[in-house]
Amino acid sequence: MITITEVGKFGSFVSATRSRAVSGEETEDIFEIRTLFGEDRLEYHVIARALIEDNTTNKPLLLAVSLRQTSKIVIDSIRKAIADNQGL
C-alpha cells in the first residue's frame, strides 16, 4: 500500500490494476481504477493511473490518498518520490 497524504490521514482507498489484452501479435494494456472507500475524486484516479503505468511488475496497487489540492506538478512529484524510493 502506498500512502499519499498532506493531512496525516489515509483518506480514500483507490485500487489500480493493469492487465494485457493480446490480439494476434499486438498487445494492449487495460487499466482498471476503482475507489474502494472514501471520496471518489477524478484526481485520485489520475494519480493511480500514472502510478500503475510506472509499475513495471504488473502487481496491483492500493493507494491511500488524502490531498488538499492536486496539479500536474503534484502528480509529477509523487511519481518521482515513489520512483526514488522503490528500493526501500
Sequence and secondary structure as in RCSB ss.txt:
>XXXX:A:sequence
MITITEVGKFGSFVSATRSRAVSGEETEDIFEIRTLFGEDRLEYHVIARALIEDNTTNKPLLLAVSLRQTSKIVI
DSIRKAIADNQGL
>XXXX:A:secstr
 EEEESSSS  EEEEEEEEEEEETTEEEEEEEEEEEES   HHHHHHHHHHHHH SS   EEEEEE S   HHHH
HHHHHHHHHTTT 
